[in-house]
Amino acid sequence: MDTAGAKKGKTPQLPCVWVLSGVLSYRLCDRDYDCEHCELHHALSGDKGHSSCKRRSVLTEGSSAGSYLSDSWEAAAAGAHLSHLLSGCRLYLDRPYCPPHFWLTQTAEDLVTVGLDGTLLRFLQPVKRIVLPSPGIRLDRKQPCGWIAREHIAVPLRMPIAGEVVETNERYVEAAQPWTLEERDDWLFRIRPSEPLADVDSLLTDEDTLAWHAERLGVVRRYLMAVLAPEVPAGLGTVMADGGAPELRLEEVLGTEDYRNLIREIATPPQAP
């Protein structure tokens, strides 16, 4: 997972401990390995007492997103699978996120560009279709605006900000076959907002984005570790247990029932009040 848009200006050094553990695919340490004072480290390690985690805990049921350095076989295999699955994905630190689907940026023309979170798209593979709102339509915040369709599952999308849709990404509209995010641009549509972006209190930035991302990885990791646990019945799939390449379709790894439960946890948007 690339952390794009990180602060610049300091001399880059070697990769950080989270790269070595497989949680991030690439990040240079600019703090001389002073993890104690690193916001990224505390957000990913689940330190609830640190300022980066006060608003959002990364702890999940029975495990924490920060326990990637566990020496158990199940934890190591689950971490390796996640690292392989998310290789090349970007987590932008220079723009707000609207969980569970979108990032947003504001252009010089006072338009808001809405993009799709690449991590979620990886978890939903293979995606067959993305349905987007038509240009000219006006929608309120949290109103339905489209969906992501895969076999047996359709994940609804809700507006992250109120306004008029002025443009959609034609590459998504015209797609007829399963595809991955790397094959096309990752923005979905553009909005002429009817409310300031700063007034949307559900948006996450900086350390809150990292904490949310770590929490979601912790949920997926928990499901993967349950599959690897000896007491789980056979037939639910394996992760890197046969010596071959890891299966990138999570439904094949987890089984259909557990996969649907996972998607409900990490991809279902909150209902409008």
N, C-alpha and C positions, 0 to 999 in steps of 0.2 A: 504494500500500500504506500504509494508516494504521498508525502505531505506537501502539496504544491502551495506556492505562495508564502512560504515561511519567511521570517524576517531575514534581511540581508545586511551585509556590511561588516560581518566578522569573518575572520580567516577560517575557512573550513578545515576540519581535521578528519578524524577517522569516523566510521559508522558508530552509532550509539548501541547500547546493550539491547535495545528493542529490535534493531536490525539483526544482531547476532542471534536473537532468540526466535526470529522468524515472524514477528508480529508486523514489522514494517519492512518493506523491501529495500528502502534506501532512505537514509537520513544522515547527514554529517553532524557530528557533535560540535557545537560552538561554545560549550561551557566548560571545556577542559575536564569532562566527565564528572562534573559536580552534580550528580543526580539529585542530591538533597534539595537543591534550589531550582530544579528544572520543572517547569509547569507540565511539559509533555510527559515526563516520567511519572509525575504524581497522578496525572489524569489517567494514564494507562495502567498504573499499578493499583488503583482503587484506594488511594489514601483519602478516606472520607474527612479527615481532619484538616486536610490541606485546602487552601483557598480555591484551587482549581476544581475541587470536587464538592464544594459546599452546596451548590444548587442541584447537582445531579450525581447520585452515587453510581459507581460502575459495578457494584456488587450485584450478582444474580443469585438465584436460588441454588444453594448448595455449592457455589463456586464463585470466584471473582475473575473479572476480565484481566486482572493483573497477575494471575497465577500461571502465566504462560511459561515461566521458568521452572515449573515443577519437573521433577526428574522421573515421574511415573511414565510408563510406556504409553498409556492412553493419552495423557496430556501432551506428550511429545508428538505422538502421531496426529492428534487433533490439531495442534499448532502447525505442524508441517503441512497438513492438508489445507488449512486456512491460508497459509502463506502462498501455497501453490495456486489456490483458487483465486486469490485476490491480487496476484502478481500483475503489476502494471496499472492497477486502479489508482485513482487520485482522490485524495481528501484535501479539499481546498481550504486553506486557512486565511485567505484574503477576502472571504465573502460569507454572508450568513447562510445557514442551512434551515430548512423547514422540514423537520422529521415527519414521516419516515422516508420521503421521496426526493425532495428538491434541494437545490442550491439556488441562490438568487444573486444577480448583479444589476446595478443601475447604470444606464448608459448616459452619454452626454445629451441625448434627445429626450431625457426624462422618461425613458421606457425601462421596464424591468424585464430582464431576461431570466427565464426559468429553465434550469437544467436538471437533468436526471442524475441522481446519485449512482455512480458506477458500481459501488459495493452491492447495493440492493439488486441491481440488474444481474450481477454475477450469481447471487443467491437464487434468482428466478430463472436461470437458464434451464432449458432453451425457451426463449421468448419468441412467440409467433407473431405478435402484433402489438403495437402501441396505438391507442386511439386518443386523439388530441382534440381540444375544442376548436371550433371553426373561427376564422378571423371575423371580427365584427360583433361577436357575442359578448355581452356584459355579464359578469358573474360576481357574486359576493364572496368574501373570504370563507373558506371551508365548504363552498358549494361543490358538488361533483363536476369535474371537468374532463374526465376521460378514464381510461383504465389500461393496465398492462395485462395482456392475455397470454397464457401458456396453457398447455394441456391440463384440463381438469380445474384450472384456477384462473380467476380474473381478479386482479388487485385494483381496487378503485383508486382514482387520483382525485384530490380535492384542491381547490384554489388556495395557493399560499397567501395571496393578497387580492383585495378587491380591485376590479378594473375591467377594461375592455381588451380582449385579445386582438392584437393587430397583425400578428404574423405567426405562422407555425413552420416547423422544420419539415420541408417537403420530403426529405430523405426518410423520415419516420412514416409519414403519411403514405408514401409509395411502396414501402417495404412489404413484400409478399411472402418472404421466406424467413425462417429463423435466422437471427443475426446476433452479433455481439457488439458491445459498445465501441470497441476499437475500430469497427468497420465504418463508422459514421460519426458525424458531429454529435456532441453530447448535450446540446441545448435543445429544448423542446418547443417553447413558444415564447413570444414577447407580449407584454401587457403594457397598456397605458393606464397606470394605476389611478384609482380614485381616492387613495389614502396614502399618506407618506410611509415609506418603507420603515422608518424609525418608529412608527406607531404600532407595528405588528409585534406584540410582546411574545409570540410563540417562536420567534427566530432565535437560533443559537449562533454564537460566535466564539472564536478563540478556544479557551479551555473548556467551555461548555460543549463545543463541537467535538473536541477530543473525548470528553467524558461520555457523551452520547454514543460516539462511534465505538469506544471501548466496551460500553455496556452491551451494545448489539453484537459485537464479536464474542463477548462472553456468553450470550444466549446461544449463538450458533455452536460455539465450542462445547457448551454443556450437552447439546443434542448429539454432537459427534462423539463425545466421550461416553455417553450412554450406549451408543451403538457398539463401541469398542469394549465395554465392560463385559466380563465373562458371564454374568448372570443374564444378559440379554439373550433371548431366544435366537437361534440361527435363522438365517434367511432375510435379515433386515439390511444386509449389505455390509461391506467392509471398507476400511480406509487404508490403502497402501499395505494390505496384509498379504497380497499375493506376489509381491516383488515387482509389480508393474507400475504404470503411471496411475496416480490417484484419479478417481472418478470425479469429474467436475460438475455433474448433475446431482445436486443434493438429494433430490427425490430418490435416485437410485441408491444413494448411500444410506439414507435414513429410513426408507420405506414410505409409502404414500401417506399413511395416517400421521406419522411423526412429522413428515415434511409439511403437511397442511397445518399442523399445530404450530410449527416453527414460523411459517409465513404469517399466521394470525398474530403471533407475538411481535414480529419485527416489521411487518409491512402493512398492517391495517391502520389507516388514518383515523384520528379521533372523529367522532360524529359531531356534526354541527349542533349547537345548543338550540 
